[in-house]
Amino acid sequence: MSIYALILILLIDRPPLALQQVKELDVVKVTAYTARVQETDSTPTVTAFNTRVKKGTIALSRDLEKKHSLKGGDRVFLDCFTDKMYSGIYVFNDRMHKRKRNQVDIFMNSLKKAKKVGVKNRARLYIYKRKKNK
C-alpha cells in the first residue's frame, strides 16, 4: 500500500484528531489478546495508559514505543500482508510485556476471535502522529 493510499484513507475516515504525519516504520509480528487475567495483569480491562480496553485498541512492544517516541493515544495503521481482515487504523493505548520485541497485539472481545488472528509474522506498521497542542 502506498503512502498516497494511506492519506486517502485518512481523508475518507476523518479521524477526530488532527494528524500531521504518516510514516512507515517497521515490519512487525502481529498477535491478538483479550481482557483475561491469564493474558494481562490483575486489571485486564484497564490499559497501561489507564483507559478501558475496547475494539480498536492495540498494545505495542516497548521497543517500538521507545524507538519511535510513541505516546498513548497515537494512531497506527497496520497493513497485514497475509490477512487484510486485520489491516486498519488502531489506537495505541496498551503496552506489551518487556520481553516482547517488534510486536503488535490487537485487542479482541473474545478468545475465539483472538485465536483466529493467530500469528502474522509480517505486517507493515505505519504511525500517524498527533499534532502537538500549542
C-alpha positions in Angstrom: 0.0 0.0 0.0 1.4 3.4 -0.9 1.6 6.4 1.2 -0.9 8.1 -1.1 -3.4 5.3 -0.3 -2.9 5.9 3.4 -3.5 9.6 3.0 -6.7 8.8 1.1 -7.8 6.6 4.0 -7.2 9.5 6.4 -9.3 11.8 4.3 -12.2 9.3 4.0 -12.1 8.1 7.6 -11.8 11.6 9.0 -10.2 10.7 12.4 -11.2 13.0 15.2 -7.6 14.1 15.9 -5.7 16.4 13.8 -2.8 14.4 12.3 0.4 15.8 10.9 2.5 12.9 9.7 2.2 9.4 8.1 5.3 7.4 8.3 6.1 3.7 7.6 8.1 2.4 10.5 8.6 -1.3 10.6 7.6 -4.7 9.6 6.3 -6.3 12.7 4.8 -9.5 14.1 1.0 -9.3 14.9 -0.9 -11.3 17.5 -4.1 -10.7 19.5 -5.1 -10.6 23.1 -8.2 -10.5 25.2 -9.1 -8.9 28.6 -8.3 -12.0 30.6 -6.1 -12.2 33.7 -4.2 -15.1 32.1 -3.1 -12.8 29.2 -2.7 -9.5 31.0 -2.3 -8.4 34.7 -4.6 -8.2 37.6 -6.6 -5.4 35.9 -7.3 -6.9 32.5 -9.8 -4.3 31.4 -7.6 -1.3 32.2 -4.7 -0.4 29.8 -1.2 0.7 30.6 -2.4 4.3 29.9 -5.3 3.9 32.4 -8.1 3.7 29.7 -10.6 0.9 29.2 -9.8 -1.7 26.5 -12.1 -1.6 23.6 -12.3 -2.5 19.9 -9.6 -0.7 18.0 -7.1 -0.8 20.9 -3.6 -2.2 20.3 -0.6 -2.9 22.6 2.8 -2.3 21.2 6.1 -3.8 22.3 8.1 -1.4 24.4 11.0 -1.3 21.9 8.6 0.1 19.2 7.2 2.6 21.6 10.6 3.9 22.6 12.2 3.7 19.1 9.5 5.9 17.6 8.7 8.1 20.6 5.1 6.9 20.7 2.6 8.2 23.3 -0.7 6.7 24.5 -3.5 7.7 22.1 -1.3 7.8 19.0 -3.0 6.2 16.0 -1.3 3.5 13.9 -2.2 1.8 10.7 -1.5 -1.9 10.3 -1.2 -3.4 6.9 -1.3 -7.2 7.3 0.3 -8.8 4.2 -1.4 -12.2 4.6 -4.8 -11.3 6.1 -6.2 -7.9 5.1 -9.1 -8.5 7.6 -6.9 -7.2 10.4 -5.5 -4.3 8.4 -6.8 -0.9 9.6 -6.4 2.0 12.0 -5.9 1.3 15.7 -5.2 3.4 18.8 -2.0 2.7 20.8 -3.4 2.5 24.3 -1.6 -0.5 25.8 1.9 -1.9 26.3 3.2 -5.5 25.9 5.4 -7.3 28.4 9.0 -6.1 28.3 10.2 -9.4 26.9 8.3 -8.9 23.7 10.1 -7.3 20.7 9.0 -5.8 17.4 5.4 -6.9 18.0 1.8 -5.6 17.9 -1.0 -7.1 19.9 -4.6 -6.3 18.7 -7.4 -6.4 21.4 -10.2 -8.8 20.7 -13.5 -9.1 22.6 -13.4 -12.9 22.6 -10.8 -15.7 22.9 -12.2 -17.3 19.8 -11.5 -14.2 17.8 -8.1 -13.8 19.3 -7.1 -17.3 18.4 -8.4 -16.8 14.8 -5.8 -14.0 14.4 -3.0 -16.4 15.3 0.4 -15.0 14.5 1.0 -12.8 11.5 4.8 -12.6 11.1 4.9 -9.8 8.5 2.8 -6.7 8.8 3.7 -3.1 7.9 3.3 -0.6 10.8 2.6 3.0 9.9 2.3 5.7 12.5 0.1 8.7 12.5 1.5 11.3 14.9 -0.9 13.7 16.6 -0.3 17.4 16.3 1.1 18.9 19.4 -1.1 21.2 21.3 0.0 24.8 21.5 
